[in-house]
Amino acid sequence: MNTISFKTIREFLKLHPDSKPSLTAWYKMAKKASWRNLAEVKQVYPHADLVGKYTIFNISGNKYRLVTEINYRYQQILIRHVLTHSEYDEHYWKT
């Protein structure tokens, strides 16, 4: 899948370097993937959830949340946000 934008991850890593192994592993997996639907995503990431138009991934044992938009038809993942659990709970990212 074409994964846009690693910049969001890179900026998050500056603030939360402990997330690097998990985010890097997710990114590598996503680049190799050719998911056609959420069910296929859940085969690899069972805790991935659909919230509105966003697919949410738990990162680092649910310490962080990766908010993405996945276009299965065009094989694109747009990384919208990487958030701490408390930032995710504030819900500002939904607007």
Rosetta constraint file for C-alpha pairs under 8 A:
AtomPair CA 1 CA 30 HARMONIC 6.21 0.50
AtomPair CA 1 CA 31 HARMONIC 4.97 0.50
AtomPair CA 1 CA 32 HARMONIC 6.31 0.50
AtomPair CA 1 CA 33 HARMONIC 5.60 0.50
AtomPair CA 1 CA 34 HARMONIC 5.64 0.50
AtomPair CA 1 CA 35 HARMONIC 7.70 0.50
AtomPair CA 1 CA 75 HARMONIC 4.87 0.50
AtomPair CA 1 CA 76 HARMONIC 5.41 0.50
AtomPair CA 1 CA 77 HARMONIC 6.73 0.50
AtomPair CA 2 CA 31 HARMONIC 6.24 0.50
AtomPair CA 2 CA 75 HARMONIC 6.13 0.50
AtomPair CA 2 CA 76 HARMONIC 4.69 0.50
AtomPair CA 2 CA 77 HARMONIC 6.14 0.50
AtomPair CA 3 CA 27 HARMONIC 7.81 0.50
AtomPair CA 3 CA 30 HARMONIC 7.15 0.50
AtomPair CA 3 CA 31 HARMONIC 6.24 0.50
AtomPair CA 3 CA 76 HARMONIC 5.86 0.50
AtomPair CA 3 CA 77 HARMONIC 4.71 0.50
AtomPair CA 3 CA 78 HARMONIC 6.07 0.50
AtomPair CA 3 CA 79 HARMONIC 7.32 0.50
AtomPair CA 4 CA 76 HARMONIC 7.41 0.50
AtomPair CA 4 CA 77 HARMONIC 5.99 0.50
AtomPair CA 4 CA 78 HARMONIC 4.76 0.50
AtomPair CA 4 CA 79 HARMONIC 5.90 0.50
AtomPair CA 5 CA 9 HARMONIC 7.59 0.50
AtomPair CA 5 CA 78 HARMONIC 6.41 0.50
AtomPair CA 5 CA 79 HARMONIC 5.70 0.50
AtomPair CA 6 CA 10 HARMONIC 6.16 0.50
AtomPair CA 6 CA 79 HARMONIC 7.49 0.50
AtomPair CA 7 CA 11 HARMONIC 6.13 0.50
AtomPair CA 8 CA 12 HARMONIC 6.34 0.50
AtomPair CA 8 CA 79 HARMONIC 6.93 0.50
AtomPair CA 8 CA 80 HARMONIC 7.46 0.50
AtomPair CA 8 CA 81 HARMONIC 6.73 0.50
AtomPair CA 8 CA 82 HARMONIC 7.08 0.50
AtomPair CA 9 CA 13 HARMONIC 6.16 0.50
AtomPair CA 9 CA 23 HARMONIC 7.37 0.50
AtomPair CA 9 CA 82 HARMONIC 6.66 0.50
AtomPair CA 10 CA 14 HARMONIC 6.69 0.50
AtomPair CA 11 CA 15 HARMONIC 7.18 0.50
AtomPair CA 12 CA 16 HARMONIC 6.06 0.50
AtomPair CA 12 CA 17 HARMONIC 7.92 0.50
AtomPair CA 12 CA 82 HARMONIC 6.52 0.50
AtomPair CA 12 CA 83 HARMONIC 7.97 0.50
AtomPair CA 13 CA 17 HARMONIC 4.76 0.50
AtomPair CA 13 CA 18 HARMONIC 7.68 0.50
AtomPair CA 13 CA 19 HARMONIC 6.58 0.50
AtomPair CA 13 CA 20 HARMONIC 6.20 0.50
AtomPair CA 16 CA 20 HARMONIC 7.77 0.50
AtomPair CA 19 CA 23 HARMONIC 6.01 0.50
AtomPair CA 19 CA 59 HARMONIC 7.41 0.50
AtomPair CA 19 CA 60 HARMONIC 6.16 0.50
AtomPair CA 19 CA 64 HARMONIC 7.84 0.50
AtomPair CA 20 CA 24 HARMONIC 5.73 0.50
AtomPair CA 21 CA 25 HARMONIC 6.08 0.50
AtomPair CA 22 CA 26 HARMONIC 6.14 0.50
AtomPair CA 22 CA 59 HARMONIC 6.06 0.50
AtomPair CA 22 CA 60 HARMONIC 5.59 0.50
AtomPair CA 23 CA 27 HARMONIC 6.06 0.50
AtomPair CA 23 CA 59 HARMONIC 6.79 0.50
AtomPair CA 23 CA 60 HARMONIC 7.93 0.50
AtomPair CA 24 CA 28 HARMONIC 6.19 0.50
AtomPair CA 25 CA 29 HARMONIC 6.17 0.50
AtomPair CA 26 CA 30 HARMONIC 6.02 0.50
AtomPair CA 27 CA 31 HARMONIC 6.13 0.50
AtomPair CA 28 CA 32 HARMONIC 6.52 0.50
AtomPair CA 29 CA 33 HARMONIC 6.12 0.50
AtomPair CA 34 CA 75 HARMONIC 6.70 0.50
AtomPair CA 35 CA 40 HARMONIC 5.66 0.50
AtomPair CA 35 CA 41 HARMONIC 6.16 0.50
AtomPair CA 35 CA 72 HARMONIC 6.53 0.50
AtomPair CA 35 CA 75 HARMONIC 7.45 0.50
AtomPair CA 36 CA 40 HARMONIC 6.56 0.50
AtomPair CA 36 CA 72 HARMONIC 5.16 0.50
AtomPair CA 36 CA 73 HARMONIC 7.23 0.50
AtomPair CA 36 CA 75 HARMONIC 7.93 0.50
AtomPair CA 37 CA 41 HARMONIC 6.68 0.50
AtomPair CA 37 CA 72 HARMONIC 6.32 0.50
AtomPair CA 38 CA 42 HARMONIC 6.13 0.50
AtomPair CA 38 CA 50 HARMONIC 7.86 0.50
AtomPair CA 39 CA 43 HARMONIC 6.48 0.50
AtomPair CA 40 CA 44 HARMONIC 7.14 0.50
AtomPair CA 41 CA 45 HARMONIC 5.86 0.50
AtomPair CA 41 CA 46 HARMONIC 7.49 0.50
AtomPair CA 41 CA 48 HARMONIC 7.25 0.50
AtomPair CA 42 CA 46 HARMONIC 4.18 0.50
AtomPair CA 42 CA 47 HARMONIC 6.75 0.50
AtomPair CA 42 CA 48 HARMONIC 6.02 0.50
AtomPair CA 45 CA 57 HARMONIC 7.48 0.50
AtomPair CA 47 CA 57 HARMONIC 6.81 0.50
AtomPair CA 47 CA 58 HARMONIC 6.67 0.50
AtomPair CA 48 CA 55 HARMONIC 6.60 0.50
AtomPair CA 48 CA 56 HARMONIC 5.46 0.50
AtomPair CA 48 CA 57 HARMONIC 4.73 0.50
AtomPair CA 48 CA 58 HARMONIC 6.73 0.50
AtomPair CA 49 CA 55 HARMONIC 5.57 0.50
AtomPair CA 49 CA 56 HARMONIC 5.17 0.50
AtomPair CA 49 CA 57 HARMONIC 6.83 0.50
AtomPair CA 50 CA 54 HARMONIC 5.70 0.50
AtomPair CA 50 CA 55 HARMONIC 4.58 0.50
AtomPair CA 50 CA 56 HARMONIC 6.27 0.50
AtomPair CA 51 CA 55 HARMONIC 6.25 0.50
AtomPair CA 51 CA 56 HARMONIC 7.06 0.50
AtomPair CA 53 CA 69 HARMONIC 6.49 0.50
AtomPair CA 54 CA 67 HARMONIC 6.32 0.50
AtomPair CA 54 CA 68 HARMONIC 5.45 0.50
AtomPair CA 54 CA 69 HARMONIC 4.90 0.50
AtomPair CA 54 CA 70 HARMONIC 7.36 0.50
AtomPair CA 55 CA 67 HARMONIC 6.09 0.50
AtomPair CA 55 CA 68 HARMONIC 5.22 0.50
AtomPair CA 55 CA 69 HARMONIC 5.92 0.50
AtomPair CA 55 CA 70 HARMONIC 6.89 0.50
AtomPair CA 56 CA 65 HARMONIC 6.53 0.50
AtomPair CA 56 CA 66 HARMONIC 5.62 0.50
AtomPair CA 56 CA 67 HARMONIC 4.77 0.50
AtomPair CA 56 CA 68 HARMONIC 6.24 0.50
AtomPair CA 57 CA 65 HARMONIC 5.69 0.50
AtomPair CA 57 CA 66 HARMONIC 5.00 0.50
AtomPair CA 57 CA 67 HARMONIC 6.63 0.50
AtomPair CA 58 CA 62 HARMONIC 4.62 0.50
AtomPair CA 58 CA 63 HARMONIC 7.26 0.50
AtomPair CA 58 CA 64 HARMONIC 6.08 0.50
AtomPair CA 58 CA 65 HARMONIC 4.95 0.50
AtomPair CA 58 CA 66 HARMONIC 6.48 0.50
AtomPair CA 59 CA 63 HARMONIC 6.17 0.50
AtomPair CA 59 CA 64 HARMONIC 4.91 0.50
AtomPair CA 59 CA 65 HARMONIC 5.66 0.50
AtomPair CA 59 CA 66 HARMONIC 6.75 0.50
AtomPair CA 60 CA 64 HARMONIC 6.24 0.50
AtomPair CA 62 CA 85 HARMONIC 7.34 0.50
AtomPair CA 63 CA 84 HARMONIC 6.40 0.50
AtomPair CA 63 CA 85 HARMONIC 5.76 0.50
AtomPair CA 64 CA 82 HARMONIC 7.05 0.50
AtomPair CA 64 CA 83 HARMONIC 5.61 0.50
AtomPair CA 64 CA 84 HARMONIC 4.48 0.50
AtomPair CA 64 CA 85 HARMONIC 5.21 0.50
AtomPair CA 65 CA 81 HARMONIC 7.99 0.50
AtomPair CA 65 CA 82 HARMONIC 5.72 0.50
AtomPair CA 65 CA 83 HARMONIC 5.16 0.50
AtomPair CA 65 CA 84 HARMONIC 6.18 0.50
AtomPair CA 65 CA 85 HARMONIC 6.27 0.50
AtomPair CA 65 CA 88 HARMONIC 6.79 0.50
AtomPair CA 66 CA 79 HARMONIC 7.48 0.50
AtomPair CA 66 CA 80 HARMONIC 7.83 0.50
AtomPair CA 66 CA 81 HARMONIC 5.97 0.50
AtomPair CA 66 CA 82 HARMONIC 4.53 0.50
AtomPair CA 66 CA 83 HARMONIC 6.46 0.50
AtomPair CA 67 CA 79 HARMONIC 6.27 0.50
AtomPair CA 67 CA 80 HARMONIC 5.47 0.50
AtomPair CA 67 CA 81 HARMONIC 4.99 0.50
AtomPair CA 67 CA 82 HARMONIC 6.14 0.50
AtomPair CA 67 CA 83 HARMONIC 7.86 0.50
AtomPair CA 68 CA 77 HARMONIC 6.46 0.50
AtomPair CA 68 CA 78 HARMONIC 5.46 0.50
AtomPair CA 68 CA 79 HARMONIC 4.53 0.50
AtomPair CA 68 CA 80 HARMONIC 5.23 0.50
AtomPair CA 68 CA 81 HARMONIC 7.01 0.50
AtomPair CA 69 CA 77 HARMONIC 5.72 0.50
AtomPair CA 69 CA 78 HARMONIC 5.08 0.50
AtomPair CA 69 CA 79 HARMONIC 6.62 0.50
AtomPair CA 69 CA 80 HARMONIC 7.07 0.50
AtomPair CA 70 CA 75 HARMONIC 7.50 0.50
AtomPair CA 70 CA 76 HARMONIC 5.81 0.50
AtomPair CA 70 CA 77 HARMONIC 4.50 0.50
AtomPair CA 70 CA 78 HARMONIC 6.35 0.50
AtomPair CA 71 CA 75 HARMONIC 5.73 0.50
AtomPair CA 71 CA 76 HARMONIC 5.14 0.50
AtomPair CA 71 CA 77 HARMONIC 6.35 0.50
AtomPair CA 72 CA 76 HARMONIC 6.56 0.50
AtomPair CA 81 CA 93 HARMONIC 7.49 0.50
AtomPair CA 83 CA 87 HARMONIC 5.65 0.50
AtomPair CA 83 CA 88 HARMONIC 5.73 0.50
AtomPair CA 84 CA 88 HARMONIC 6.17 0.50
AtomPair CA 85 CA 89 HARMONIC 6.30 0.50
AtomPair CA 86 CA 90 HARMONIC 6.66 0.50
AtomPair CA 87 CA 91 HARMONIC 7.46 0.50
AtomPair CA 88 CA 92 HARMONIC 7.77 0.50
AtomPair CA 88 CA 93 HARMONIC 7.32 0.50
